[in-house]
Amino acid sequence: MNRNLLQNRVLWAIAAGMLAAVAYLAFPTALRELLYHRTEKALAEATPQEARISAGFLFDRYPEEIEAARLYLRASRRADSLPSEEDRSQIIQRFGQEDPNVITWIALAEFQNGLLANALGTLSASEDALNTLEGLRLATVIAETQQNRDDAVRYASRLLDRPDLDLGDQLLAGQVLVASSVPGERQRAVSALMDLNGTPCGFAANLELAQRAINSEELEFAIEGLVQSEPQSSLQHFQRLDLLASIDHADLAECLAIAQRELVRVDDVARLVGWMNAQGESPSAIEWASELPVPILQQSVVRMAIAESYLYQGDRRGLFRHLNQGVWPRDESIRLALISLCLDDEDYQQEFWNRAVSAAATESNTPRLLEVLETWGIDHPPIES
């Protein structure tokens, strides 16, 4: 064989070996970067399940890297997935002291998956985690959810002592401690709740204080704050109305008028009509509803609430007029059953009742028809199977 040719082959073999060695050494790094990139991309593109899978591979291959553990926990949380008990234990043991946040993230995942005892145990075993605002906040929520009053009060007290707590933390601590029997803690809570007056958390703080008030001073302060606050949700509107109605407060009418202006969702409108009916204000409910936009009035749930108003009044003529404004696509059987109640002629009553039963069968709505009539206390002929 030609000497030069032999040398060239040897050199090529050496070069190929070096390239193979470089590729072997570089592959793990390339794989690592690929998994990091794929996970981050999936999170950015809101595909959490894909992110969870990539992050799982990443953590399995590089369990010694804290960034891999963090990304794994982050992706699991976004995917509403709980890492295995083995993985959770491994992360806590390896990285818990270096980064207490990983303990809080694991406890949060356990809490969100219904493992309350595990979650509180995870946090309480790490004083480092409890020394973070996030860990202390979560521990308070978990203990309160468990109705573990001793732990809830202890954590809430520590939370209230922190200089870096935000308004939400102050509200949480106040809500827990205001029901405490520990000397001094209740008064701290009352002060914390009162200090929230006029803030975005003021409504919830005043509501809690009003419900827990033990003297007229606390109650008057809370009620005044509630009346002056702006509810942030339909729930808060109804909470305020319920509280003011329970004490027959002078500002009830004003707060009701505010709710009537601001509650525009169909379900909220129907609920408000029902609330007024329950308060003996069905005439006012009908008057207010008559001024609502037609698209809202045409919704079945609103039509039913108004029908209930007429039933509360015993106004069969008004109910009959209301029922004859058009079909109820979702609840036609209920409309026909109510029409039968408005009629004096027994034959017509039976005719409309039969039509209601037939419509209910067609709509597969018979159980709902019977439930509504029973709720309203309406006697009706039997339905033959």
Contacts in CASP RR format, 6 or more apart in sequence:
PFRMAT RR
TARGET T0000
AUTHOR 0000-0000-0000
METHOD contacts of the structure
MODEL  1
MNRNLLQNRVLWAIAAGMLAAVAYLAFPTALRELLYHRTEKALAEATPQE
ARISAGFLFDRYPEEIEAARLYLRASRRADSLPSEEDRSQIIQRFGQEDP
NVITWIALAEFQNGLLANALGTLSASEDALNTLEGLRLATVIAETQQNRD
DAVRYASRLLDRPDLDLGDQLLAGQVLVASSVPGERQRAVSALMDLNGTP
CGFAANLELAQRAINSEELEFAIEGLVQSEPQSSLQHFQRLDLLASIDHA
DLAECLAIAQRELVRVDDVARLVGWMNAQGESPSAIEWASELPVPILQQS
VVRMAIAESYLYQGDRRGLFRHLNQGVWPRDESIRLALISLCLDDEDYQQ
EFWNRAVSAAATESNTPRLLEVLETWGIDHPPIES
31 61 0 8 1.000
32 58 0 8 1.000
32 61 0 8 1.000
32 62 0 8 1.000
35 54 0 8 1.000
35 55 0 8 1.000
35 57 0 8 1.000
35 58 0 8 1.000
35 61 0 8 1.000
36 58 0 8 1.000
36 67 0 8 1.000
36 71 0 8 1.000
38 50 0 8 1.000
38 54 0 8 1.000
39 51 0 8 1.000
39 54 0 8 1.000
39 55 0 8 1.000
39 58 0 8 1.000
39 71 0 8 1.000
39 75 0 8 1.000
40 71 0 8 1.000
42 48 0 8 1.000
42 50 0 8 1.000
42 51 0 8 1.000
42 54 0 8 1.000
42 75 0 8 1.000
43 51 0 8 1.000
43 74 0 8 1.000
43 75 0 8 1.000
43 78 0 8 1.000
48 75 0 8 1.000
48 78 0 8 1.000
48 79 0 8 1.000
48 80 0 8 1.000
49 79 0 8 1.000
51 75 0 8 1.000
51 78 0 8 1.000
51 79 0 8 1.000
52 75 0 8 1.000
52 76 0 8 1.000
52 78 0 8 1.000
52 79 0 8 1.000
52 81 0 8 1.000
54 75 0 8 1.000
55 68 0 8 1.000
55 71 0 8 1.000
55 72 0 8 1.000
55 74 0 8 1.000
55 75 0 8 1.000
55 76 0 8 1.000
56 72 0 8 1.000
56 75 0 8 1.000
58 68 0 8 1.000
58 71 0 8 1.000
58 72 0 8 1.000
59 68 0 8 1.000
59 69 0 8 1.000
59 71 0 8 1.000
59 72 0 8 1.000
59 87 0 8 1.000
62 68 0 8 1.000
63 69 0 8 1.000
63 90 0 8 1.000
63 94 0 8 1.000
64 94 0 8 1.000
66 94 0 8 1.000
66 95 0 8 1.000
66 98 0 8 1.000
66 99 0 8 1.000
66 102 0 8 1.000
69 91 0 8 1.000
69 94 0 8 1.000
69 95 0 8 1.000
69 102 0 8 1.000
70 99 0 8 1.000
70 102 0 8 1.000
70 105 0 8 1.000
72 83 0 8 1.000
72 87 0 8 1.000
72 91 0 8 1.000
73 83 0 8 1.000
73 91 0 8 1.000
73 102 0 8 1.000
73 105 0 8 1.000
73 106 0 8 1.000
73 109 0 8 1.000
74 105 0 8 1.000
76 82 0 8 1.000
76 83 0 8 1.000
76 109 0 8 1.000
77 105 0 8 1.000
77 108 0 8 1.000
77 109 0 8 1.000
77 112 0 8 1.000
80 112 0 8 1.000
82 109 0 8 1.000
82 110 0 8 1.000
82 112 0 8 1.000
82 113 0 8 1.000
82 115 0 8 1.000
83 91 0 8 1.000
83 106 0 8 1.000
83 109 0 8 1.000
88 106 0 8 1.000
88 109 0 8 1.000
88 110 0 8 1.000
88 122 0 8 1.000
91 102 0 8 1.000
91 106 0 8 1.000
92 102 0 8 1.000
92 103 0 8 1.000
92 106 0 8 1.000
92 122 0 8 1.000
92 126 0 8 1.000
95 102 0 8 1.000
96 102 0 8 1.000
96 103 0 8 1.000
96 126 0 8 1.000
96 128 0 8 1.000
96 129 0 8 1.000
97 128 0 8 1.000
100 126 0 8 1.000
100 128 0 8 1.000
100 129 0 8 1.000
100 131 0 8 1.000
100 132 0 8 1.000
100 135 0 8 1.000
101 129 0 8 1.000
101 132 0 8 1.000
101 134 0 8 1.000
103 122 0 8 1.000
103 123 0 8 1.000
103 126 0 8 1.000
103 128 0 8 1.000
103 129 0 8 1.000
103 135 0 8 1.000
104 123 0 8 1.000
104 129 0 8 1.000
104 132 0 8 1.000
104 134 0 8 1.000
104 135 0 8 1.000
104 138 0 8 1.000
106 122 0 8 1.000
107 119 0 8 1.000
107 120 0 8 1.000
107 121 0 8 1.000
107 122 0 8 1.000
107 123 0 8 1.000
107 129 0 8 1.000
107 135 0 8 1.000
107 138 0 8 1.000
107 139 0 8 1.000
107 142 0 8 1.000
108 119 0 8 1.000
108 138 0 8 1.000
110 116 0 8 1.000
110 118 0 8 1.000
110 119 0 8 1.000
110 122 0 8 1.000
111 119 0 8 1.000
111 138 0 8 1.000
111 141 0 8 1.000
111 142 0 8 1.000
111 145 0 8 1.000
116 142 0 8 1.000
116 145 0 8 1.000
116 146 0 8 1.000
117 146 0 8 1.000
119 138 0 8 1.000
119 142 0 8 1.000
120 139 0 8 1.000
120 142 0 8 1.000
120 143 0 8 1.000
120 146 0 8 1.000
120 148 0 8 1.000
120 151 0 8 1.000
122 129 0 8 1.000
123 129 0 8 1.000
123 130 0 8 1.000
123 135 0 8 1.000
123 138 0 8 1.000
123 139 0 8 1.000
123 142 0 8 1.000
124 130 0 8 1.000
124 139 0 8 1.000
124 151 0 8 1.000
129 135 0 8 1.000
130 136 0 8 1.000
130 139 0 8 1.000
130 155 0 8 1.000
130 158 0 8 1.000
133 159 0 8 1.000
133 162 0 8 1.000
133 164 0 8 1.000
133 165 0 8 1.000
133 169 0 8 1.000
136 155 0 8 1.000
136 158 0 8 1.000
136 159 0 8 1.000
136 162 0 8 1.000
137 159 0 8 1.000
137 169 0 8 1.000
137 172 0 8 1.000
139 151 0 8 1.000
139 155 0 8 1.000
140 152 0 8 1.000
140 155 0 8 1.000
140 156 0 8 1.000
140 159 0 8 1.000
140 172 0 8 1.000
140 173 0 8 1.000
140 176 0 8 1.000
141 172 0 8 1.000
143 149 0 8 1.000
143 151 0 8 1.000
143 152 0 8 1.000
143 154 0 8 1.000
143 155 0 8 1.000
144 152 0 8 1.000
144 156 0 8 1.000
144 176 0 8 1.000
146 152 0 8 1.000
149 180 0 8 1.000
152 176 0 8 1.000
153 176 0 8 1.000
153 177 0 8 1.000
153 180 0 8 1.000
153 182 0 8 1.000
153 185 0 8 1.000
156 172 0 8 1.000
156 173 0 8 1.000
156 174 0 8 1.000
156 176 0 8 1.000
156 177 0 8 1.000
157 173 0 8 1.000
157 177 0 8 1.000
157 182 0 8 1.000
157 185 0 8 1.000
157 188 0 8 1.000
159 165 0 8 1.000
159 169 0 8 1.000
159 172 0 8 1.000
159 173 0 8 1.000
160 169 0 8 1.000
160 170 0 8 1.000
160 173 0 8 1.000
160 174 0 8 1.000
160 177 0 8 1.000
160 188 0 8 1.000
160 189 0 8 1.000
160 192 0 8 1.000
162 169 0 8 1.000
165 173 0 8 1.000
167 196 0 8 1.000
167 199 0 8 1.000
167 200 0 8 1.000
167 201 0 8 1.000
168 201 0 8 1.000
170 192 0 8 1.000
170 195 0 8 1.000
170 196 0 8 1.000
170 201 0 8 1.000
171 193 0 8 1.000
171 196 0 8 1.000
171 201 0 8 1.000
171 202 0 8 1.000
171 204 0 8 1.000
171 205 0 8 1.000
171 208 0 8 1.000
173 189 0 8 1.000
173 192 0 8 1.000
174 188 0 8 1.000
174 189 0 8 1.000
174 192 0 8 1.000
174 193 0 8 1.000
174 205 0 8 1.000
174 208 0 8 1.000
175 189 0 8 1.000
175 193 0 8 1.000
175 204 0 8 1.000
175 208 0 8 1.000
176 189 0 8 1.000
177 185 0 8 1.000
177 186 0 8 1.000
177 188 0 8 1.000
177 189 0 8 1.000
177 192 0 8 1.000
178 186 0 8 1.000
178 189 0 8 1.000
178 190 0 8 1.000
178 193 0 8 1.000
178 208 0 8 1.000
178 209 0 8 1.000
178 212 0 8 1.000
179 186 0 8 1.000
179 212 0 8 1.000
180 186 0 8 1.000
180 189 0 8 1.000
190 209 0 8 1.000
190 218 0 8 1.000
193 205 0 8 1.000
193 206 0 8 1.000
193 208 0 8 1.000
193 209 0 8 1.000
194 205 0 8 1.000
194 209 0 8 1.000
194 221 0 8 1.000
196 202 0 8 1.000
196 205 0 8 1.000
196 206 0 8 1.000
197 205 0 8 1.000
197 206 0 8 1.000
197 221 0 8 1.000
197 225 0 8 1.000
198 225 0 8 1.000
198 228 0 8 1.000
198 229 0 8 1.000
199 205 0 8 1.000
200 232 0 8 1.000
202 225 0 8 1.000
202 229 0 8 1.000
203 226 0 8 1.000
203 229 0 8 1.000
203 230 0 8 1.000
203 231 0 8 1.000
203 232 0 8 1.000
203 236 0 8 1.000
203 240 0 8 1.000
204 236 0 8 1.000
206 221 0 8 1.000
206 222 0 8 1.000
206 223 0 8 1.000
206 225 0 8 1.000
206 226 0 8 1.000
206 229 0 8 1.000
207 222 0 8 1.000
207 226 0 8 1.000
207 236 0 8 1.000
207 239 0 8 1.000
207 240 0 8 1.000
207 243 0 8 1.000
209 218 0 8 1.000
209 221 0 8 1.000
209 222 0 8 1.000
210 218 0 8 1.000
210 219 0 8 1.000
210 222 0 8 1.000
210 223 0 8 1.000
210 226 0 8 1.000
210 243 0 8 1.000
211 243 0 8 1.000
212 218 0 8 1.000
213 219 0 8 1.000
213 222 0 8 1.000
223 243 0 8 1.000
223 244 0 8 1.000
223 247 0 8 1.000
223 249 0 8 1.000
226 240 0 8 1.000
226 243 0 8 1.000
226 244 0 8 1.000
227 240 0 8 1.000
227 244 0 8 1.000
227 249 0 8 1.000
227 251 0 8 1.000
227 254 0 8 1.000
227 255 0 8 1.000
231 237 0 8 1.000
231 239 0 8 1.000
231 240 0 8 1.000
231 259 0 8 1.000
231 262 0 8 1.000
234 263 0 8 1.000
234 265 0 8 1.000
234 268 0 8 1.000
234 271 0 8 1.000
237 255 0 8 1.000
237 258 0 8 1.000
237 259 0 8 1.000
237 262 0 8 1.000
237 263 0 8 1.000
237 268 0 8 1.000
238 259 0 8 1.000
238 271 0 8 1.000
238 272 0 8 1.000
238 275 0 8 1.000
240 255 0 8 1.000
241 252 0 8 1.000
241 255 0 8 1.000
241 256 0 8 1.000
241 259 0 8 1.000
241 275 0 8 1.000
243 249 0 8 1.000
244 251 0 8 1.000
244 252 0 8 1.000
244 255 0 8 1.000
245 252 0 8 1.000
245 279 0 8 1.000
256 276 0 8 1.000
259 272 0 8 1.000
260 272 0 8 1.000
260 288 0 8 1.000
263 269 0 8 1.000
263 272 0 8 1.000
264 296 0 8 1.000
266 296 0 8 1.000
266 299 0 8 1.000
266 301 0 8 1.000
266 302 0 8 1.000
267 301 0 8 1.000
269 289 0 8 1.000
269 292 0 8 1.000
269 296 0 8 1.000
269 302 0 8 1.000
269 305 0 8 1.000
270 299 0 8 1.000
270 301 0 8 1.000
270 302 0 8 1.000
270 304 0 8 1.000
270 305 0 8 1.000
271 305 0 8 1.000
272 285 0 8 1.000
273 285 0 8 1.000
273 288 0 8 1.000
273 289 0 8 1.000
273 302 0 8 1.000
273 305 0 8 1.000
273 306 0 8 1.000
273 308 0 8 1.000
273 309 0 8 1.000
274 285 0 8 1.000
274 305 0 8 1.000
274 308 0 8 1.000
274 309 0 8 1.000
276 282 0 8 1.000
276 284 0 8 1.000
276 285 0 8 1.000
276 288 0 8 1.000
276 309 0 8 1.000
277 285 0 8 1.000
277 305 0 8 1.000
277 308 0 8 1.000
277 309 0 8 1.000
277 312 0 8 1.000
280 312 0 8 1.000
282 308 0 8 1.000
282 309 0 8 1.000
282 310 0 8 1.000
282 312 0 8 1.000
282 313 0 8 1.000
283 309 0 8 1.000
283 313 0 8 1.000
285 305 0 8 1.000
285 306 0 8 1.000
285 309 0 8 1.000
286 306 0 8 1.000
286 309 0 8 1.000
286 310 0 8 1.000
286 313 0 8 1.000
289 297 0 8 1.000
289 302 0 8 1.000
289 305 0 8 1.000
289 306 0 8 1.000
289 309 0 8 1.000
292 302 0 8 1.000
296 302 0 8 1.000
297 303 0 8 1.000
297 306 0 8 1.000
300 328 0 8 1.000
300 329 0 8 1.000
300 330 0 8 1.000
300 331 0 8 1.000
303 322 0 8 1.000
303 325 0 8 1.000
303 328 0 8 1.000
303 331 0 8 1.000
303 335 0 8 1.000
304 328 0 8 1.000
304 331 0 8 1.000
304 334 0 8 1.000
304 372 0 8 1.000
306 322 0 8 1.000
307 319 0 8 1.000
307 322 0 8 1.000
307 323 0 8 1.000
307 338 0 8 1.000
308 376 0 8 1.000
310 316 0 8 1.000
310 318 0 8 1.000
310 319 0 8 1.000
310 322 0 8 1.000
311 319 0 8 1.000
311 376 0 8 1.000
311 378 0 8 1.000
316 341 0 8 1.000
316 342 0 8 1.000
317 342 0 8 1.000
319 338 0 8 1.000
319 341 0 8 1.000
319 342 0 8 1.000
320 339 0 8 1.000
320 342 0 8 1.000
323 335 0 8 1.000
323 338 0 8 1.000
323 339 0 8 1.000
323 342 0 8 1.000
324 339 0 8 1.000
326 335 0 8 1.000
327 335 0 8 1.000
328 334 0 8 1.000
328 335 0 8 1.000
330 363 0 8 1.000
331 365 0 8 1.000
331 368 0 8 1.000
331 372 0 8 1.000
332 359 0 8 1.000
332 363 0 8 1.000
333 356 0 8 1.000
333 357 0 8 1.000
333 359 0 8 1.000
333 360 0 8 1.000
333 363 0 8 1.000
333 365 0 8 1.000
333 366 0 8 1.000
333 368 0 8 1.000
333 369 0 8 1.000
334 356 0 8 1.000
334 368 0 8 1.000
334 369 0 8 1.000
334 372 0 8 1.000
334 373 0 8 1.000
335 356 0 8 1.000
336 352 0 8 1.000
336 353 0 8 1.000
336 355 0 8 1.000
336 356 0 8 1.000
336 359 0 8 1.000
337 352 0 8 1.000
337 353 0 8 1.000
337 356 0 8 1.000
337 369 0 8 1.000
337 373 0 8 1.000
337 378 0 8 1.000
337 380 0 8 1.000
339 352 0 8 1.000
340 348 0 8 1.000
340 349 0 8 1.000
340 350 0 8 1.000
340 351 0 8 1.000
340 352 0 8 1.000
340 353 0 8 1.000
340 356 0 8 1.000
341 349 0 8 1.000
341 378 0 8 1.000
343 349 0 8 1.000
343 352 0 8 1.000
350 381 0 8 1.000
353 380 0 8 1.000
353 381 0 8 1.000
356 369 0 8 1.000
357 366 0 8 1.000
357 369 0 8 1.000
357 383 0 8 1.000
359 365 0 8 1.000
360 366 0 8 1.000
360 368 0 8 1.000
360 369 0 8 1.000
360 383 0 8 1.000
366 383 0 8 1.000
370 383 0 8 1.000
373 380 0 8 1.000
END
